[in-house]
Structures are given as structure tokens and as C-alpha cells.
Amino acid sequence: MIRQRIADGTYPPGTRVPSVVEMLEEFGIATTTGQKVHRGLRSEGLIYTEPGMGSFVSKNLPEDLAAAGGSSDDA
């Protein structure tokens, strides 16, 4: 879901994305799942994390987010 929101522009570059705790509340997922989502999005270069500030959509996104892997079902 976060990947889809990045792809469709709901979260444009530089925008803060939901924290793990916020994802738990919004999507009803486990903490471990939320951490995996953040880790995966970071490894794909879709988000970056500023300690103490949060995670943000990367300014240089891949042209084709579908090629970044995963499905739109990701939290």
C-alpha cells in the first residue's frame, strides 16, 4: 500500500511516509511486518530515513516503480 501511494503520487518525493507505529494503526499489521515494509522500501531506494525525523519518499525515484519489485499489496 505504501509503495502504491508513492507510485500514484499520494506521497510525492520528500513527503514523510507513515512510521511503523502509524502503519500498525492504519493497516492493522504486526510491528515486524511494518519494519520489513520500511526495510524493503529503503533497500529499493523508494524511501530514506532521517534519525529522529522519520522516513521520507526519495527524491530520485525509479522511473518505473513496478520494476522496483513487490506488489501493491505491501503495507
PDB file of N, CA, C and O in Angstrom:
ATOM      1  N   MET A   1       0.823  -1.193   0.000  1.00  0.00           N
ATOM      2  CA  MET A   1       0.000   0.000   0.000  1.00  0.00           C
ATOM      3  C   MET A   1       0.870   1.261   0.000  1.00  0.00           C
ATOM      4  O   MET A   1       0.562   2.218  -0.711  1.00  0.00           O
ATOM      5  N   ILE A   2       1.937   1.276   0.776  1.00  0.00           N
ATOM      6  CA  ILE A   2       2.815   2.448   0.799  1.00  0.00           C
ATOM      7  C   ILE A   2       3.464   2.623  -0.570  1.00  0.00           C
ATOM      8  O   ILE A   2       3.530   3.734  -1.095  1.00  0.00           O
ATOM      9  N   ARG A   3       3.943   1.520  -1.144  1.00  0.00           N
ATOM     10  CA  ARG A   3       4.556   1.574  -2.482  1.00  0.00           C
ATOM     11  C   ARG A   3       3.554   2.127  -3.493  1.00  0.00           C
ATOM     12  O   ARG A   3       3.910   2.955  -4.332  1.00  0.00           O
ATOM     13  N   GLN A   4       2.317   1.678  -3.417  1.00  0.00           N
ATOM     14  CA  GLN A   4       1.284   2.144  -4.336  1.00  0.00           C
ATOM     15  C   GLN A   4       1.053   3.648  -4.162  1.00  0.00           C
ATOM     16  O   GLN A   4       0.891   4.373  -5.144  1.00  0.00           O
ATOM     17  N   ARG A   5       1.038   4.104  -2.930  1.00  0.00           N
ATOM     18  CA  ARG A   5       0.831   5.531  -2.667  1.00  0.00           C
ATOM     19  C   ARG A   5       2.000   6.369  -3.171  1.00  0.00           C
ATOM     20  O   ARG A   5       1.811   7.504  -3.608  1.00  0.00           O
ATOM     21  N   ILE A   6       3.203   5.815  -3.110  1.00  0.00           N
ATOM     22  CA  ILE A   6       4.358   6.515  -3.675  1.00  0.00           C
ATOM     23  C   ILE A   6       4.205   6.563  -5.196  1.00  0.00           C
ATOM     24  O   ILE A   6       4.408   7.607  -5.815  1.00  0.00           O
ATOM     25  N   ALA A   7       3.848   5.429  -5.787  1.00  0.00           N
ATOM     26  CA  ALA A   7       3.721   5.339  -7.247  1.00  0.00           C
ATOM     27  C   ALA A   7       2.632   6.251  -7.793  1.00  0.00           C
ATOM     28  O   ALA A   7       2.801   6.851  -8.854  1.00  0.00           O
ATOM     29  N   ASP A   8       1.508   6.362  -7.074  1.00  0.00           N
ATOM     30  CA  ASP A   8       0.401   7.167  -7.609  1.00  0.00           C
ATOM     31  C   ASP A   8       0.484   8.643  -7.220  1.00  0.00           C
ATOM     32  O   ASP A   8      -0.389   9.436  -7.572  1.00  0.00           O
ATOM     33  N   GLY A   9       1.549   9.004  -6.488  1.00  0.00           N
ATOM     34  CA  GLY A   9       1.747  10.409  -6.154  1.00  0.00           C
ATOM     35  C   GLY A   9       1.079  10.865  -4.872  1.00  0.00           C
ATOM     36  O   GLY A   9       1.176  12.037  -4.507  1.00  0.00           O
ATOM     37  N   THR A  10       0.399   9.954  -4.180  1.00  0.00           N
ATOM     38  CA  THR A  10      -0.193  10.320  -2.893  1.00  0.00           C
ATOM     39  C   THR A  10       0.901  10.792  -1.943  1.00  0.00           C
ATOM     40  O   THR A  10       0.715  11.741  -1.182  1.00  0.00           O
ATOM     41  N   TYR A  11       2.050  10.111  -2.001  1.00  0.00           N
ATOM     42  CA  TYR A  11       3.232  10.517  -1.244  1.00  0.00           C
ATOM     43  C   TYR A  11       4.288  10.954  -2.252  1.00  0.00           C
ATOM     44  O   TYR A  11       5.066  10.122  -2.717  1.00  0.00           O
ATOM     45  N   PRO A  12       4.334  12.231  -2.601  1.00  0.00           N
ATOM     46  CA  PRO A  12       5.345  12.697  -3.558  1.00  0.00           C
ATOM     47  C   PRO A  12       6.741  12.725  -2.928  1.00  0.00           C
ATOM     48  O   PRO A  12       6.871  12.635  -1.707  1.00  0.00           O
ATOM     49  N   PRO A  13       7.779  12.850  -3.750  1.00  0.00           N
ATOM     50  CA  PRO A  13       9.146  12.913  -3.222  1.00  0.00           C
ATOM     51  C   PRO A  13       9.282  13.966  -2.122  1.00  0.00           C
ATOM     52  O   PRO A  13       8.769  15.080  -2.229  1.00  0.00           O
ATOM     53  N   GLY A  14       9.989  13.575  -1.066  1.00  0.00           N
ATOM     54  CA  GLY A  14      10.218  14.461   0.066  1.00  0.00           C
ATOM     55  C   GLY A  14       9.147  14.397   1.135  1.00  0.00           C
ATOM     56  O   GLY A  14       9.316  14.962   2.216  1.00  0.00           O
ATOM     57  N   THR A  15       8.041  13.714   0.850  1.00  0.00           N
ATOM     58  CA  THR A  15       6.938  13.605   1.798  1.00  0.00           C
ATOM     59  C   THR A  15       7.238  12.529   2.831  1.00  0.00           C
ATOM     60  O   THR A  15       7.786  11.476   2.507  1.00  0.00           O
ATOM     61  N   ARG A  16       6.875  12.805   4.069  1.00  0.00           N
ATOM     62  CA  ARG A  16       7.040  11.818   5.142  1.00  0.00           C
ATOM     63  C   ARG A  16       6.041  10.689   4.925  1.00  0.00           C
ATOM     64  O   ARG A  16       4.869  10.927   4.630  1.00  0.00           O
ATOM     65  N   VAL A  17       6.522   9.456   5.074  1.00  0.00           N
ATOM     66  CA  VAL A  17       5.639   8.289   4.983  1.00  0.00           C
ATOM     67  C   VAL A  17       5.299   7.828   6.397  1.00  0.00           C
ATOM     68  O   VAL A  17       6.011   8.164   7.343  1.00  0.00           O
ATOM     69  N   PRO A  18       4.229   7.068   6.549  1.00  0.00           N
ATOM     70  CA  PRO A  18       3.836   6.625   7.894  1.00  0.00           C
ATOM     71  C   PRO A  18       4.950   5.838   8.590  1.00  0.00           C
ATOM     72  O   PRO A  18       5.661   5.042   7.976  1.00  0.00           O
ATOM     73  N   SER A  19       5.070   6.089   9.878  1.00  0.00           N
ATOM     74  CA  SER A  19       6.017   5.331  10.695  1.00  0.00           C
ATOM     75  C   SER A  19       5.492   3.912  10.873  1.00  0.00           C
ATOM     76  O   SER A  19       4.358   3.606  10.503  1.00  0.00           O
ATOM     77  N   VAL A  20       6.317   3.061  11.438  1.00  0.00           N
ATOM     78  CA  VAL A  20       5.889   1.691  11.713  1.00  0.00           C
ATOM     79  C   VAL A  20       4.655   1.710  12.612  1.00  0.00           C
ATOM     80  O   VAL A  20       3.697   0.980  12.361  1.00  0.00           O
ATOM     81  N   VAL A  21       4.669   2.530  13.648  1.00  0.00           N
ATOM     82  CA  VAL A  21       3.526   2.611  14.567  1.00  0.00           C
ATOM     83  C   VAL A  21       2.278   3.093  13.833  1.00  0.00           C
ATOM     84  O   VAL A  21       1.188   2.566  14.055  1.00  0.00           O
ATOM     85  N   GLU A  22       2.426   4.079  12.969  1.00  0.00           N
ATOM     86  CA  GLU A  22       1.276   4.579  12.204  1.00  0.00           C
ATOM     87  C   GLU A  22       0.735   3.506  11.263  1.00  0.00           C
ATOM     88  O   GLU A  22      -0.475   3.401  11.067  1.00  0.00           O
ATOM     89  N   MET A  23       1.637   2.706  10.680  1.00  0.00           N
ATOM     90  CA  MET A  23       1.176   1.608   9.818  1.00  0.00           C
ATOM     91  C   MET A  23       0.423   0.564  10.629  1.00  0.00           C
ATOM     92  O   MET A  23      -0.561  -0.002  10.153  1.00  0.00           O
ATOM     93  N   LEU A  24       0.882   0.305  11.857  1.00  0.00           N
ATOM     94  CA  LEU A  24       0.187  -0.654  12.717  1.00  0.00           C
ATOM     95  C   LEU A  24      -1.253  -0.214  12.921  1.00  0.00           C
ATOM     96  O   LEU A  24      -2.182  -1.017  12.833  1.00  0.00           O
ATOM     97  N   GLU A  25      -1.424   1.075  13.194  1.00  0.00           N
ATOM     98  CA  GLU A  25      -2.759   1.612  13.451  1.00  0.00           C
ATOM     99  C   GLU A  25      -3.620   1.632  12.190  1.00  0.00           C
ATOM    100  O   GLU A  25      -4.794   1.265  12.234  1.00  0.00           O
ATOM    101  N   GLU A  26      -3.044   2.058  11.067  1.00  0.00           N
ATOM    102  CA  GLU A  26      -3.829   2.192   9.840  1.00  0.00           C
ATOM    103  C   GLU A  26      -4.152   0.854   9.182  1.00  0.00           C
ATOM    104  O   GLU A  26      -5.272   0.637   8.720  1.00  0.00           O
ATOM    105  N   PHE A  27      -3.167  -0.039   9.141  1.00  0.00           N
ATOM    106  CA  PHE A  27      -3.336  -1.283   8.391  1.00  0.00           C
ATOM    107  C   PHE A  27      -3.556  -2.509   9.267  1.00  0.00           C
ATOM    108  O   PHE A  27      -3.885  -3.581   8.760  1.00  0.00           O
ATOM    109  N   GLY A  28      -3.378  -2.361  10.581  1.00  0.00           N
ATOM    110  CA  GLY A  28      -3.571  -3.492  11.479  1.00  0.00           C
ATOM    111  C   GLY A  28      -2.530  -4.582  11.301  1.00  0.00           C
ATOM    112  O   GLY A  28      -2.831  -5.767  11.445  1.00  0.00           O
ATOM    113  N   ILE A  29      -1.301  -4.179  10.986  1.00  0.00           N
ATOM    114  CA  ILE A  29      -0.229  -5.153  10.776  1.00  0.00           C
ATOM    115  C   ILE A  29       0.625  -5.272  12.036  1.00  0.00           C
ATOM    116  O   ILE A  29       0.538  -4.442  12.941  1.00  0.00           O
ATOM    117  N   ALA A  30       1.440  -6.305  12.077  1.00  0.00           N
ATOM    118  CA  ALA A  30       2.349  -6.513  13.207  1.00  0.00           C
ATOM    119  C   ALA A  30       3.557  -5.586  13.087  1.00  0.00           C
ATOM    120  O   ALA A  30       3.901  -5.134  11.995  1.00  0.00           O
ATOM    121  N   THR A  31       4.187  -5.313  14.213  1.00  0.00           N
ATOM    122  CA  THR A  31       5.382  -4.463  14.235  1.00  0.00           C
ATOM    123  C   THR A  31       6.450  -4.997  13.292  1.00  0.00           C
ATOM    124  O   THR A  31       7.045  -4.237  12.527  1.00  0.00           O
ATOM    125  N   THR A  32       6.691  -6.294  13.345  1.00  0.00           N
ATOM    126  CA  THR A  32       7.708  -6.904  12.493  1.00  0.00           C
ATOM    127  C   THR A  32       7.395  -6.684  11.020  1.00  0.00           C
ATOM    128  O   THR A  32       8.298  -6.427  10.224  1.00  0.00           O
ATOM    129  N   THR A  33       6.134  -6.783  10.658  1.00  0.00           N
ATOM    130  CA  THR A  33       5.730  -6.560   9.268  1.00  0.00           C
ATOM    131  C   THR A  33       5.996  -5.115   8.865  1.00  0.00           C
ATOM    132  O   THR A  33       6.509  -4.861   7.775  1.00  0.00           O
ATOM    133  N   GLY A  34       5.655  -4.176   9.727  1.00  0.00           N
ATOM    134  CA  GLY A  34       5.913  -2.765   9.443  1.00  0.00           C
ATOM    135  C   GLY A  34       7.393  -2.480   9.270  1.00  0.00           C
ATOM    136  O   GLY A  34       7.786  -1.704   8.400  1.00  0.00           O
ATOM    137  N   GLN A  35       8.210  -3.109  10.099  1.00  0.00           N
ATOM    138  CA  GLN A  35       9.658  -2.938   9.982  1.00  0.00           C
ATOM    139  C   GLN A  35      10.167  -3.510   8.664  1.00  0.00           C
ATOM    140  O   GLN A  35      11.047  -2.930   8.029  1.00  0.00           O
ATOM    141  N   LYS A  36       9.612  -4.652   8.253  1.00  0.00           N
ATOM    142  CA  LYS A  36      10.009  -5.262   6.980  1.00  0.00           C
ATOM    143  C   LYS A  36       9.613  -4.368   5.807  1.00  0.00           C
ATOM    144  O   LYS A  36      10.362  -4.240   4.838  1.00  0.00           O
ATOM    145  N   VAL A  37       8.443  -3.755   5.895  1.00  0.00           N
ATOM    146  CA  VAL A  37       7.994  -2.848   4.830  1.00  0.00           C
ATOM    147  C   VAL A  37       8.979  -1.693   4.695  1.00  0.00           C
ATOM    148  O   VAL A  37       9.434  -1.388   3.592  1.00  0.00           O
ATOM    149  N   HIS A  38       9.309  -1.053   5.806  1.00  0.00           N
ATOM    150  CA  HIS A  38      10.256   0.067   5.766  1.00  0.00           C
ATOM    151  C   HIS A  38      11.610  -0.384   5.233  1.00  0.00           C
ATOM    152  O   HIS A  38      12.206   0.287   4.391  1.00  0.00           O
ATOM    153  N   ARG A  39      12.090  -1.509   5.720  1.00  0.00           N
ATOM    154  CA  ARG A  39      13.391  -2.022   5.282  1.00  0.00           C
ATOM    155  C   ARG A  39      13.381  -2.297   3.774  1.00  0.00           C
ATOM    156  O   ARG A  39      14.333  -1.960   3.070  1.00  0.00           O
ATOM    157  N   GLY A  40      12.302  -2.908   3.288  1.00  0.00           N
ATOM    158  CA  GLY A  40      12.193  -3.204   1.860  1.00  0.00           C
ATOM    159  C   GLY A  40      12.145  -1.946   1.006  1.00  0.00           C
ATOM    160  O   GLY A  40      12.817  -1.863  -0.022  1.00  0.00           O
ATOM    161  N   LEU A  41      11.353  -0.970   1.430  1.00  0.00           N
ATOM    162  CA  LEU A  41      11.253   0.280   0.674  1.00  0.00           C
ATOM    163  C   LEU A  41      12.586   1.024   0.668  1.00  0.00           C
ATOM    164  O   LEU A  41      12.959   1.634  -0.335  1.00  0.00           O
ATOM    165  N   ARG A  42      13.304   0.971   1.798  1.00  0.00           N
ATOM    166  CA  ARG A  42      14.640   1.595   1.849  1.00  0.00           C
ATOM    167  C   ARG A  42      15.599   0.874   0.909  1.00  0.00           C
ATOM    168  O   ARG A  42      16.353   1.519   0.180  1.00  0.00           O
ATOM    169  N   SER A  43      15.576  -0.451   0.920  1.00  0.00           N
ATOM    170  CA  SER A  43      16.511  -1.205   0.077  1.00  0.00           C
ATOM    171  C   SER A  43      16.227  -0.990  -1.409  1.00  0.00           C
ATOM    172  O   SER A  43      17.131  -1.107  -2.236  1.00  0.00           O
ATOM    173  N   GLU A  44      14.986  -0.678  -1.746  1.00  0.00           N
ATOM    174  CA  GLU A  44      14.616  -0.395  -3.137  1.00  0.00           C
ATOM    175  C   GLU A  44      14.899   1.055  -3.519  1.00  0.00           C
ATOM    176  O   GLU A  44      14.764   1.435  -4.682  1.00  0.00           O
ATOM    177  N   GLY A  45      15.290   1.854  -2.541  1.00  0.00           N
ATOM    178  CA  GLY A  45      15.575   3.252  -2.814  1.00  0.00           C
ATOM    179  C   GLY A  45      14.334   4.125  -2.906  1.00  0.00           C
ATOM    180  O   GLY A  45      14.398   5.248  -3.406  1.00  0.00           O
ATOM    181  N   LEU A  46      13.205   3.616  -2.426  1.00  0.00           N
ATOM    182  CA  LEU A  46      11.966   4.391  -2.504  1.00  0.00           C
ATOM    183  C   LEU A  46      11.812   5.355  -1.339  1.00  0.00           C
ATOM    184  O   LEU A  46      11.168   6.395  -1.473  1.00  0.00           O
ATOM    185  N   ILE A  47      12.401   5.014  -0.195  1.00  0.00           N
ATOM    186  CA  ILE A  47      12.358   5.907   0.961  1.00  0.00           C
ATOM    187  C   ILE A  47      13.744   5.986   1.586  1.00  0.00           C
ATOM    188  O   ILE A  47      14.601   5.135   1.350  1.00  0.00           O
ATOM    189  N   TYR A  48      13.941   7.020   2.383  1.00  0.00           N
ATOM    190  CA  TYR A  48      15.142   7.143   3.203  1.00  0.00           C
ATOM    191  C   TYR A  48      14.690   7.578   4.590  1.00  0.00           C
ATOM    192  O   TYR A  48      13.624   8.172   4.747  1.00  0.00           O
ATOM    193  N   THR A  49      15.502   7.280   5.586  1.00  0.00           N
ATOM    194  CA  THR A  49      15.140   7.590   6.963  1.00  0.00           C
ATOM    195  C   THR A  49      16.117   8.588   7.548  1.00  0.00           C
ATOM    196  O   THR A  49      17.333   8.432   7.436  1.00  0.00           O
ATOM    197  N   GLU A  50      15.569   9.612   8.172  1.00  0.00           N
ATOM    198  CA  GLU A  50      16.349  10.603   8.909  1.00  0.00           C
ATOM    199  C   GLU A  50      16.133  10.312  10.391  1.00  0.00           C
ATOM    200  O   GLU A  50      15.023  10.484  10.893  1.00  0.00           O
ATOM    201  N   PRO A  51      17.173   9.876  11.098  1.00  0.00           N
ATOM    202  CA  PRO A  51      17.004   9.556  12.519  1.00  0.00           C
ATOM    203  C   PRO A  51      16.360  10.713  13.288  1.00  0.00           C
ATOM    204  O   PRO A  51      16.779  11.866  13.181  1.00  0.00           O
ATOM    205  N   GLY A  52      15.349  10.375  14.053  1.00  0.00           N
ATOM    206  CA  GLY A  52      14.642  11.365  14.852  1.00  0.00           C
ATOM    207  C   GLY A  52      13.628  12.186  14.078  1.00  0.00           C
ATOM    208  O   GLY A  52      12.884  12.969  14.668  1.00  0.00           O
ATOM    209  N   MET A  53      13.591  12.016  12.759  1.00  0.00           N
ATOM    210  CA  MET A  53      12.681  12.802  11.920  1.00  0.00           C
ATOM    211  C   MET A  53      11.601  11.934  11.271  1.00  0.00           C
ATOM    212  O   MET A  53      10.447  12.348  11.167  1.00  0.00           O
ATOM    213  N   GLY A  54      11.975  10.743  10.840  1.00  0.00           N
ATOM    214  CA  GLY A  54      11.035   9.863  10.166  1.00  0.00           C
ATOM    215  C   GLY A  54      11.582   9.380   8.840  1.00  0.00           C
ATOM    216  O   GLY A  54      12.754   9.577   8.519  1.00  0.00           O
ATOM    217  N   SER A  55      10.709   8.744   8.076  1.00  0.00           N
ATOM    218  CA  SER A  55      11.072   8.232   6.755  1.00  0.00           C
ATOM    219  C   SER A  55      10.355   9.048   5.697  1.00  0.00           C
ATOM    220  O   SER A  55       9.205   9.452   5.872  1.00  0.00           O
ATOM    221  N   PHE A  56      11.051   9.281   4.604  1.00  0.00           N
ATOM    222  CA  PHE A  56      10.564  10.172   3.558  1.00  0.00           C
ATOM    223  C   PHE A  56      10.724   9.526   2.190  1.00  0.00           C
ATOM    224  O   PHE A  56      11.604   8.690   1.984  1.00  0.00           O
ATOM    225  N   VAL A  57       9.863   9.924   1.255  1.00  0.00           N
ATOM    226  CA  VAL A  57       9.951   9.426  -0.113  1.00  0.00           C
ATOM    227  C   VAL A  57      11.219   9.995  -0.747  1.00  0.00           C
ATOM    228  O   VAL A  57      11.489  11.193  -0.658  1.00  0.00           O
ATOM    229  N   SER A  58      11.982   9.126  -1.382  1.00  0.00           N
ATOM    230  CA  SER A  58      13.219   9.540  -2.040  1.00  0.00           C
ATOM    231  C   SER A  58      12.935  10.542  -3.147  1.00  0.00           C
ATOM    232  O   SER A  58      11.895  10.492  -3.805  1.00  0.00           O
ATOM    233  N   LYS A  59      13.869  11.440  -3.334  1.00  0.00           N
ATOM    234  CA  LYS A  59      13.711  12.463  -4.369  1.00  0.00           C
ATOM    235  C   LYS A  59      13.988  11.903  -5.760  1.00  0.00           C
ATOM    236  O   LYS A  59      13.461  12.417  -6.746  1.00  0.00           O
ATOM    237  N   ASN A  60      14.805  10.860  -5.853  1.00  0.00           N
ATOM    238  CA  ASN A  60      15.133  10.242  -7.139  1.00  0.00           C
ATOM    239  C   ASN A  60      14.518   8.853  -7.203  1.00  0.00           C
ATOM    240  O   ASN A  60      15.179   7.852  -6.926  1.00  0.00           O
ATOM    241  N   LEU A  61      13.249   8.807  -7.570  1.00  0.00           N
ATOM    242  CA  LEU A  61      12.534   7.534  -7.648  1.00  0.00           C
ATOM    243  C   LEU A  61      12.813   6.841  -8.973  1.00  0.00           C
ATOM    244  O   LEU A  61      13.072   7.502  -9.980  1.00  0.00           O
ATOM    245  N   PRO A  62      12.760   5.504  -8.978  1.00  0.00           N
ATOM    246  CA  PRO A  62      12.876   4.789 -10.248  1.00  0.00           C
ATOM    247  C   PRO A  62      11.749   5.226 -11.187  1.00  0.00           C
ATOM    248  O   PRO A  62      10.636   5.504 -10.742  1.00  0.00           O
ATOM    249  N   GLU A  63      12.045   5.285 -12.482  1.00  0.00           N
ATOM    250  CA  GLU A  63      11.020   5.709 -13.436  1.00  0.00           C
ATOM    251  C   GLU A  63       9.824   4.768 -13.433  1.00  0.00           C
ATOM    252  O   GLU A  63       8.681   5.207 -13.565  1.00  0.00           O
ATOM    253  N   ASP A  64      10.084   3.495 -13.284  1.00  0.00           N
ATOM    254  CA  ASP A  64       9.006   2.510 -13.281  1.00  0.00           C
ATOM    255  C   ASP A  64       8.967   1.841 -11.910  1.00  0.00           C
ATOM    256  O   ASP A  64       9.730   0.911 -11.646  1.00  0.00           O
ATOM    257  N   LEU A  65       8.086   2.311 -11.048  1.00  0.00           N
ATOM    258  CA  LEU A  65       8.022   1.758  -9.694  1.00  0.00           C
ATOM    259  C   LEU A  65       7.629   0.293  -9.690  1.00  0.00           C
ATOM    260  O   LEU A  65       8.012  -0.436  -8.775  1.00  0.00           O
ATOM    261  N   ALA A  66       6.883  -0.160 -10.678  1.00  0.00           N
ATOM    262  CA  ALA A  66       6.514  -1.576 -10.744  1.00  0.00           C
ATOM    263  C   ALA A  66       7.764  -2.435 -10.863  1.00  0.00           C
ATOM    264  O   ALA A  66       7.792  -3.564 -10.371  1.00  0.00           O
ATOM    265  N   ALA A  67       8.794  -1.912 -11.509  1.00  0.00           N
ATOM    266  CA  ALA A  67      10.044  -2.652 -11.657  1.00  0.00           C
ATOM    267  C   ALA A  67      10.825  -2.693 -10.351  1.00  0.00           C
ATOM    268  O   ALA A  67      11.781  -3.457 -10.220  1.00  0.00           O
ATOM    269  N   ALA A  68      10.418  -1.866  -9.376  1.00  0.00           N
ATOM    270  CA  ALA A  68      11.109  -1.848  -8.087  1.00  0.00           C
ATOM    271  C   ALA A  68      10.804  -3.100  -7.280  1.00  0.00           C
ATOM    272  O   ALA A  68      11.425  -3.343  -6.246  1.00  0.00           O
ATOM    273  N   GLY A  69       9.856  -3.890  -7.745  1.00  0.00           N
ATOM    274  CA  GLY A  69       9.555  -5.160  -7.096  1.00  0.00           C
ATOM    275  C   GLY A  69       8.371  -5.075  -6.171  1.00  0.00           C
ATOM    276  O   GLY A  69       7.960  -3.993  -5.753  1.00  0.00           O
ATOM    277  N   GLY A  70       7.828  -6.231  -5.857  1.00  0.00           N
ATOM    278  CA  GLY A  70       6.704  -6.304  -4.934  1.00  0.00           C
ATOM    279  C   GLY A  70       5.401  -5.957  -5.610  1.00  0.00           C
ATOM    280  O   GLY A  70       5.350  -5.628  -6.795  1.00  0.00           O
ATOM    281  N   SER A  71       4.352  -6.040  -4.822  1.00  0.00           N
ATOM    282  CA  SER A  71       3.026  -5.765  -5.350  1.00  0.00           C
ATOM    283  C   SER A  71       2.428  -4.587  -4.628  1.00  0.00           C
ATOM    284  O   SER A  71       2.993  -4.085  -3.656  1.00  0.00           O
ATOM    285  N   SER A  72       1.289  -4.150  -5.102  1.00  0.00           N
ATOM    286  CA  SER A  72       0.618  -3.027  -4.463  1.00  0.00           C
ATOM    287  C   SER A  72      -0.015  -3.435  -3.142  1.00  0.00           C
ATOM    288  O   SER A  72      -0.592  -2.597  -2.448  1.00  0.00           O
ATOM    289  N   ASP A  73       0.086  -4.720  -2.782  1.00  0.00           N
ATOM    290  CA  ASP A  73      -0.470  -5.189  -1.520  1.00  0.00           C
ATOM    291  C   ASP A  73       0.441  -4.896  -0.338  1.00  0.00           C
ATOM    292  O   ASP A  73       0.021  -5.043   0.809  1.00  0.00           O
ATOM    293  N   ASP A  74       1.694  -4.480  -0.595  1.00  0.00           N
ATOM    294  CA  ASP A  74       2.600  -4.173   0.504  1.00  0.00           C
ATOM    295  C   ASP A  74       2.029  -3.037   1.322  1.00  0.00           C
ATOM    296  O   ASP A  74       1.465  -2.085   0.783  1.00  0.00           O
ATOM    297  N   ALA A  75       2.181  -3.148   2.641  1.00  0.00           N
ATOM    298  CA  ALA A  75       1.658  -2.092   3.521  1.00  0.00           C
ATOM    299  C   ALA A  75       2.304  -0.778   3.210  1.00  0.00           C
ATOM    300  O   ALA A  75       1.992   0.229   3.846  1.00  0.00           O
TER     301      ALA A  75
END
